[in-house]
Amino acid sequence: MKRIENLVKEMAKTENVDENLKANNQMERVGKMNCIKQCAEEIVCNEIIYK
């Protein structure tokens, strides 16, 4: 779980998903965060499976 959390934080920073976006457009932020979380989970699953 820690690996996923770290990836989500890094990817959100890269995609400029921050508190400013949260304040100005919550739905866009939610959509982007959902996508980022799904991508992070897929990366970790692939690391586990193909390790």
KOLLOTI-205688 format. One record per residue (C-alpha): x negated, y, z negated. Coordinates in pm, whole numbers, plus 50000, padded with zeros to 5 digits. Layout:
N
{{X; Y; Z}}
...
END
This chain:
51
{{50000; 50000; 50000}}
{{49716; 50238; 49923}}
{{49581; 50196; 50277}}
{{49919; 50289; 50424}}
{{49946; 50596; 50200}}
{{49599; 50712; 50303}}
{{49676; 50663; 50672}}
{{50004; 50852; 50640}}
{{49827; 51147; 50475}}
{{49555; 51154; 50741}}
{{49798; 51120; 51031}}
{{50033; 51387; 50891}}
{{49741; 51626; 50858}}
{{49632; 51552; 51215}}
{{49986; 51608; 51346}}
{{50028; 51931; 51144}}
{{50321; 51790; 50948}}
{{50302; 52005; 50637}}
{{50507; 52203; 50387}}
{{50550; 52483; 50639}}
{{50729; 52248; 50878}}
{{50934; 52115; 50587}}
{{51049; 52467; 50504}}
{{51130; 52562; 50864}}
{{51263; 52243; 51021}}
{{51337; 51957; 50782}}
{{51485; 51721; 51042}}
{{51182; 51747; 51269}}
{{50955; 51678; 50972}}
{{51160; 51375; 50868}}
{{51145; 51236; 51220}}
{{50771; 51288; 51247}}
{{50705; 51141; 50902}}
{{50915; 50833; 50984}}
{{50715; 50781; 51301}}
{{50384; 50832; 51120}}
{{50483; 50587; 50844}}
{{50585; 50323; 51098}}
{{50258; 50364; 51287}}
{{50055; 50337; 50965}}
{{50239; 50020; 50864}}
{{50177; 49869; 51208}}
{{49805; 49954; 51190}}
{{49772; 49788; 50849}}
{{49965; 49478; 50962}}
{{49737; 49445; 51263}}
{{49431; 49481; 51042}}
{{49558; 49201; 50817}}
{{49667; 48968; 51096}}
{{49364; 49008; 51322}}
{{49100; 49036; 51051}}
END
